[in-house]
Amino acid sequence: MTIPLYSRVMTVRDVVFDDGDLVLKKGTIGTVVDVAKSKDGKEYVSFETEDPRYAAFPVFQLAPEDVHLVFEDFKAPKS
Amino acid sequence: MPEKKGGGGQSQTYDSQNGEYTEEEKSARLEEDKKKIVLAKIYHLDDGKETFVFPDPEVHDLEYAELYLRFVAEVETAVINPTKLTQYLLVKQPKNDKSVFLKGLGYDLSNPEALSKAISEKTFFNQVLGCRFNSFGLFFVAPTMLPDLVGFKLVRVRTVWQYNEDGTARFITMLVGGEKQ
């Protein structure tokens, strides 16, 4: 699965756990800011959210299947 | 006991029965590595012979990862993908927009190289503000003092990096605001 980079608003498909600890809640909205492969060749994405619950460190590494595209053609407001 | 190559190229032992470390081995490895860090890097008792194992999520925990980043890992090269700047940071985004903030400091699509230079040269890799450590790798946040090209001062932001075993740090994103003091 290839995740399009940047400008894509994504939401977390389901609750994400890491080693039994809750990492992200389902429905958290954010943007995929990076796609890379781990040492064992597994693709993963870096997901950045503006959700205030995660303000201290708002970037997470997730498997591509953990995120879901919301608005592919979302138009940013003009600055 | 079979050998397993650790992240730093150092051999580690693991349980041949299930391919995982035994609890005893994990605990021994973790304590050994922490002790090395404390002696060699904090108390400067490094005889030059100590070798450190790159944090392995099967063995180490977050505390070790932070110690490793702060006292052992020496980032030699910052790797910044130019498209990360020209297609993301410097372009208006519906969410997580940084372009307005950066434009206020004098960075826009006309000078992405200036932003790249500022990020790579003004990031303090030895000051880890936080890190996440999992099977995908070691991600950390470091402070970056961005030169304000308009107001001629330095503005503190946070940058997120992935640490690679070869001593490079790959730029992931920039965080503006929301920093807890």
Chai-1 contact restraints between the chains, C-beta under 6 A:
chainA,res_idxA,chainB,res_idxB,connection_type,confidence,min_distance_angstrom,max_distance_angstrom,comment,restraint_id
A,Y6,B,Q87,contact,1.0,0.0,6.0,A-B,restraint_1
A,Y6,B,Y88,contact,1.0,0.0,6.0,A-B,restraint_2
A,V9,B,P94,contact,1.0,0.0,6.0,A-B,restraint_3
A,V9,B,K95,contact,1.0,0.0,6.0,A-B,restraint_4
A,D18,B,N134,contact,1.0,0.0,6.0,A-B,restraint_5
A,T31,B,K95,contact,1.0,0.0,6.0,A-B,restraint_6
A,T31,B,N96,contact,1.0,0.0,6.0,A-B,restraint_7
A,V33,B,T173,contact,1.0,0.0,6.0,A-B,restraint_8
A,D34,B,I172,contact,1.0,0.0,6.0,A-B,restraint_9
A,S38,B,F136,contact,1.0,0.0,6.0,A-B,restraint_10
A,Y44,B,F136,contact,1.0,0.0,6.0,A-B,restraint_11
A,S46,B,I172,contact,1.0,0.0,6.0,A-B,restraint_12
A,E48,B,N96,contact,1.0,0.0,6.0,A-B,restraint_13
A,E48,B,T173,contact,1.0,0.0,6.0,A-B,restraint_14
A,E50,B,N96,contact,1.0,0.0,6.0,A-B,restraint_15
A,A55,B,G178,contact,1.0,0.0,6.0,A-B,restraint_16
A,A56,B,K180,contact,1.0,0.0,6.0,A-B,restraint_17
A,F57,B,G130,contact,1.0,0.0,6.0,A-B,restraint_18
A,V59,B,V160,contact,1.0,0.0,6.0,A-B,restraint_19
A,Q61,B,F136,contact,1.0,0.0,6.0,A-B,restraint_20
A,F74,B,P94,contact,1.0,0.0,6.0,A-B,restraint_21
A,A76,B,K92,contact,1.0,0.0,6.0,A-B,restraint_22
A,A76,B,Q93,contact,1.0,0.0,6.0,A-B,restraint_23
A,A76,B,P94,contact,1.0,0.0,6.0,A-B,restraint_24
A,S79,B,K92,contact,1.0,0.0,6.0,A-B,restraint_25
A,S79,B,V100,contact,1.0,0.0,6.0,A-B,restraint_26
